[in-house]
Amino acid sequence: MDPFDDLAGRLPDGAVTTDAEILRDRAVDSWALALLRRVRGDDLPVPAAVVFPARTEEVATALAWAGEARVAVIPRGAGSVVLDLSRMNHVTGVDPVSQVVQAEAGVRGDQLEDVLVSYGLTVGHYPQSIAASTVGGWIAASSAGQASTGFGAIEDVLLGCTAVLPHGGILRCRPVPRSAAGPDLRRLLVGSEGTLAVVTEATLACRARPVGWDWLAFGFPTFAALAGGLRDVVRAETGAAVIRGYDEADAQLSFAALGHAGGCVGMLGFPHGPGEPAARAALAARKELASDVLRRAGSSGQLDASYGEHWWQHRHDAVDTYARIMGPDRAFGSGVIVDTFEVAGLWSAVPRLYAGIRDALAARAVAVLCHLSHLYSSGSSLYFTFLIGGTDDHDAAARYLAAWDDAVRSCAVAGGTLTHHHGVGRLKAAYLAGELGEAGVDVLKKIKAALDPQQIMNPGVLLP
């Protein structure tokens, strides 16, 4: 019997497909070079089959079969079998008393928020890719949303989850606010990128949905002054849930429509509820405290609140822009690659990270922009956008990989982490030992060997 006929026989009708068009569509993800290869017409390694499970138990059946057949399983990517969770796209429950939501792994962020509107709730997890990313993807990649400074990242809102292990066993981590019952297995799955298990369901903490947002924006003469000001305002605990800082190049691109006159920009967003007098007064006091902190930190002056309003209205535009540049339209023509590189470090390292990585990318790139997008009392992420230009696509790809290599090495020298919220994947796997050390990688390999001795789960991802 054909092994895929055996798999199909264990699952409901239509759950397994070998349709050529679907196989081609699932051959790549949204990585820049993968999209480039597809547009170029390169031969791509397509999966042998795509599985569309609709329930956790069907995922377990598929993984148990894969273990028996020793077939690699890729949660949405190229490989022997692609496990596509797009049919597991239901919000299965909302508990308004506890303010939690239960959702299957294939639920997109915008779908999740649409359901929560009627309850007056939000998860508060707003990645730029909210309309294209899923709950399971957030957990697998250790995602952080644009309001993470105030609302937390995915590990802060993940209360419980269900995951299928490589042999088909089902791990259920019950939803509780905290537990001391041994090491936190939820945290083991956050950032595991489909190498240890497949997350199928999750329970996430919610909060009251903001009625609106108030914005503050301030100019800064230098990136160093900007970083220092935002560091101070984070520590002042003003209640700003969104805090972002743009270097001069990124500010010019982001706010050109407002007639931005130059310099760096720091921006704060304050969520607010109904406008009772006491609440309005408290919000005004928090904004005034933030303004005082930023002025004392060397701001060049307050900017109009329209900076924040403009960002909020256009905060997802980059997803479409990326698709137009790297997709079939090739909006900037051939020989052009655009991508992002997000790192993080302690505040004492932020200036070195900024200067070193910017210079490393600029040596290969036509343009380099940077903003601080997720801030903490102890440090910050730095989110670089860079555009590579080459004589043709092959030359651009070579320049792109060289730029990545230089930037990662510069990040390591400055003491930063090579990824803040995009994960490791295949592109960065070769650099993981440089960050975790041989002992750290050995720990991960031992965990992998214990859970996935046949190495069927997402091979080539995360581990070098």
N, C-alpha and C positions, 0 to 999 in steps of 0.2 A: 504494500500500500504506500502511495505517496505520503510522506510525513505531513504535508499540509492538508491532505484529505483527512488524515487522522485528527489534526487540530480542528478542522472545520466540523468534523463529526462530534466533537466534544462541546462545541459552542452553538448558540442559536443560529438559524439561517441568516446569512448576510453579514455575519460578524467577521469573516475572513475573506479577503479579496486578493486576487492576483491581477486585477485589471491594470493594464499597462499604463494608462493615463494616471491612475491614482498612485501607482508605484513611482512614476516620474515626479509627480507633485510632492511626494513624501521623501524624495531623495536628498533634499537639502533643507536647511533651516534659514534663518535670516542673517547669518554671518556674511560680512562684506564679500569675502573671496568666494564663498559658496554661491552667492547671487551673481557675482561676476562670471563664474564658470558656467552657470546656467545660461546667462544672456549670451555668452560667447559661443554657446553650442557645444561645449566640451562633453565628452562621454562621462557620465556620472554613474557611480556605483549605486544602482537602485536596489531597494530591498526585494527579497523573494516573495514577501507577502506583507499585507497590512492587516492588523487586527483592530476591530472596533468594539471593545467591550462596553457593555452598558451597566454593569454592576461590579462591585468589588469581587464577588465570587467568580465572575468571568475572567477578571484579571488573574485571579489565583489559578484558574484552570489553564490559562495561556502560559503562565510562568512555570507551572508544574510540567506541562508538555515540553516547554523549551529546555528545562533541565534534563528531562529524559532524552530528548533529541540532540542535546548539546548545541543548541542554536542560539546565537546572540540575539538579545532583545534591546531595541533602542526606543525609549519613550520619545517618539516624534523626531526621527532623524534617519540617516542612511544606515543600512545594516541588513542582516538576514531577515529579521522580522521587526517591523515598526509597530509599536503599541500606541494607537491613536485614541486618546481619552475624550475626544470631542463629543461623543454621545453621552458621556457622564457629565452632563451640564445642568444639573438641577440643584436649586437651593431647597434642601430637604426639611428645613425647620428654622424658625426664629423664636427665641425665648426672650420676650420683652422684659420680663422681670429681672433676668440675669444679664440682659443686654448682650446676647450671643447669637450667632448665626451658624447653622450647619450647612455645608455645601459640598457637592462632589468636586473632584479635582479639576474637571473640565469646564467649570463655570468661569466665564470671563469676568474681569473686574467691573466692567460697565454693567453687565447683567446683574452682578451681585448688588451693586449700588442701586440699581433700578428697583429691585425687590425691597430693599431696606427703606426706600423713601417713604412708603406708606406707614412705616413704623416710627418715623422720625429718627432713624438711626443711620449710622455710617460706620464702616470699619475704619475709615480714615487712612486707608492704604491706597495712595494715588500715584502709582508709577506712571511715567510718561507714556508707557505702552498699555495703559489700563484697558483699552478697547481691544487689544490683541493678546494680552497675557492672561494667564489663568491662575486660579488658587493653587493648583498643584505645582505649576511653574514657579510661583512666588516662593513656595517652600523649598523646592528643589534647588533654586538658584540663590537662596538667601536674599530675597528682594527687599528693597527699601523704597518707600513712596516719597513723593515730593513734600509731604507734610510730616516726615519722620522725625524731625526735630521736636515737634510737639506731640505727635500721635504714636511714635514708635515705629520700628521696622517689623518685618513679618514675625520674627521670633518673639516680639513683645506682645503680639495679638493672638498668636497660635496657642490655644488652650488644650486642644486634643486633636488626634488624627487617627486614621486607619491607613495601614500600608500593607502591601503584599510583598512578602519576601521571595527571594529567587526560587526556592523550592515549592512555592505555592502556599506557604503558611501565611496566616493573616495576623498581623500585629495590630492590636487596638490599644491606643493610649487614651485613657478616659479624659474627658474635658474637666479640668479643675484649674483654679487660679494659680496654684503652686502645689508641688508635692516633694517630699523628701524621701520617697520610696525608691532609693537607689539613684544611679545616674539618670539624668533626664533623657529618655529615648527620643522624645520629640526633637531635642536639640541635635541628636545624632543624625536625624533625617534632614534637618535644615541645612542646605548647602551640599547635600550628598549627590545632587545632580543625576539621580537615577542609577547610581552605581551600586547602591546597597538594597534598595527596595523601590517600589512604585507607590507613591502616595495616592490614595483613591478618594479619601474623604477628609474633611477638616472641620473643626469647630473654632471659630474666630471670635474674639472679643469685639464688641461694638462700643460706640459712644453716642451721645446725642448729636444729631446732625446739625451743623451750624446753619443758622438762618442766613448768614452772610459773612463777608470778610471786610475788615478795615485794613488799609495798607499804609505803610510808611516807606519812603525811599530817601536815601541820602547819597550824595556824591562823595568820592574819596580821591585824593590826588595820586595815590600809589596803591599797588596791590598789598604791600606790607601794612599800610595804614588801614586798608579795607579789612584785612584778615584780623588785625588787632582789634578793630572796632566790633566786628561780629563776634569775636571771642568774648569780649567784655559783655556784649548784650546777651549772649547765651547764658553766661554766668549770672546775669542780673535777674534771670527767671521772670521775664515780663509776660509770659503767657503767649508769646508768638509761636504759632505752630509751623509756619513757613519762614525760614530764614535762608536767604540766598545772597551770594556775593559774586559779581561779575568783574573780570579783569577788563581792561579798556577795550580790547578787541571784541570780546564777547558782548560787552555792553553796547558797543556801536552796532553790532549785528542785531542784537535783541531789541533795541529800543530806537533804531533809526527812524521808524515811523512816527515817533514822538518828537523828532528833531533833537535827539540827544547831542549835547554839545561837546562831549568828550569826557574822559576820565572814567574811573571805576564806579560801580553802583552797588550799594547794599540795599536789600529789600526785605521787609518784614511783613508777614500776614497774620492778622489776629482774628480768629474765628469768634463769632458772637451769636448769642441766642436772641430771643425776643427782647425788645427795647424797653424794659422796665427802667425807671429812673436810676435805681441803685446799680443795675448792671451797666448802664451807659456811663455812669460816673466811674465805676471800677475800670472799665475799658479805657476811658480817657486817661485815668491815672497810670495805667500800664503803658500806654502809648507815650505819655509824657516822660516816664522813666526811661523808656527805650531811647527816646529822642535825646535826652540829657546825656545818656551813656555814649551815644554815637557822636554827639558834638564834642564831648570831652576827649574822645579817642582821635580827634583830628579830622573829622568830616569837613569837606569843603562846602557843605551847605545842604539844606533839605531840598528834595526834589518833589515834584507833584505826585499825588497819590495815583495818578493815571499810570505810572510805571507798574505798580502792582496789578491794577485792573487790566492793563494790556497783557501782562504776563499770564494772568489767570485765564483770559479769553483765548490765548494762543499757546498754552502750555503743551498741547499735544501736537502742534504743527510739525515738529521735527520728525515725527514718525512718517508723515506723508512726504516730507521733503526727502528723507532718506530713501524711501521707496521710489521716488521719481529719479533720484540720482543713480541708485544702484539697480533698479529694476529695468524692465524692457524699454522704458522711455529714454533712459540714459540722458537725463536732462542737461547734464554738463558735458556730454559727449563721451567718447571712448577715452581710455587712458586716465580716467579719474576714479579715485576711490575715496569715500568719506567714511570715517568711523569715529568711535569714541574710546577713551581709555580712562577709567575711573579708579582712583587709588585713594588711600587714606593714611593719615599719620597724626601723631601728636602735634599740638600747636607749635612746639619748639622746632619741629621738623617741617612744618608747612611751607615756610619761605624757601627752604632747600628743595623740597619736592617740586614746588612751583617752578623755580628757576631751572632746576636740572632737567625735569621732564619736558618743559617747554622748549628748552634749547635742543634737547635730543630729538624731539619731533620736528622742530623747525629746520634742522639740518637736512631733513628728507622731504618735508611737507611744504606745500604752497601757502597754507594758512594754518595757524594754531590758535584756538580759543580756549579759555578756561573759566569755570565758575565753581564756587563753593556751594554744594547743593544739600549736604546733610551734615549738620553741625552738632557738636557735643561739647560738654564742659572741658573735656580733655583734649579734643582735637577735631578734625574735620575731614570730610572727603574732598577731593579735587577732581572735577569732571572735565577732561580735555576733549575737545572736538578737533579733528585734524583732517585736512584734505590733501591727498597725494595726487600729483600729476606726473604722468610718464609719457614717453613717446608713443606707447600703445598699452593695451591692457596687461600684457606680460611684463613689460618694464615697470608699470605701475604696481603690479603685484609684488615684484621683487623689492621695490622701494618700500612698499607697505610693510613687508615682513622685516626688513632691515630697521625700519622706524620702530616697530614693536620691540625688537630685540634691544635697541639702544634705550628706549624708554623704560622697559622693565629693569634693565641693569641700573639705570639712573635712579629709579624708584628704590631699589635695594640699597644702593649706596647711601641714600638719604634716610633710610630707616622706615620706609612706608610699606604698606601691604599692597600687593599687585592687583587687588580687586576689592572694591567696597561693597558692591551689590550686583554686579553682572555675573559673578561666578568665574570658574576656571575654564571649563569646557576642554576642548582639544588644543586651542591656540596657546593657552597659558600653562598647560600641564607640564611641559618641559621645564618650566621655571619654578615649580612648586617646591622642589627640594631646596632651592636657594632660599626660600622663605621659611619653610617648616624645619629644615635641617634633615639629615638622614634619619635621625631618631623619630622625628615627626612623621615622615613618609612611611617609615617602617611600621609605626602604629596603625596608620591608615591601611596599609597593605595587609596587616594581620586581621584587622576588622573585616576587610573585604574578603579575605580568604576564609574567614569563619562563616560569613553570611552567604558568600557566593563562591564556593570552592571550584565550581566549573567555569567561573569567569564569563558568565553569559550576559551580565547586566552592563549595558552601555560601555563596552570595551573602548579604551582609548581616551575616555573622558576623565578628568580630574587627576588621576594618578599618572605619574610619568612612566 
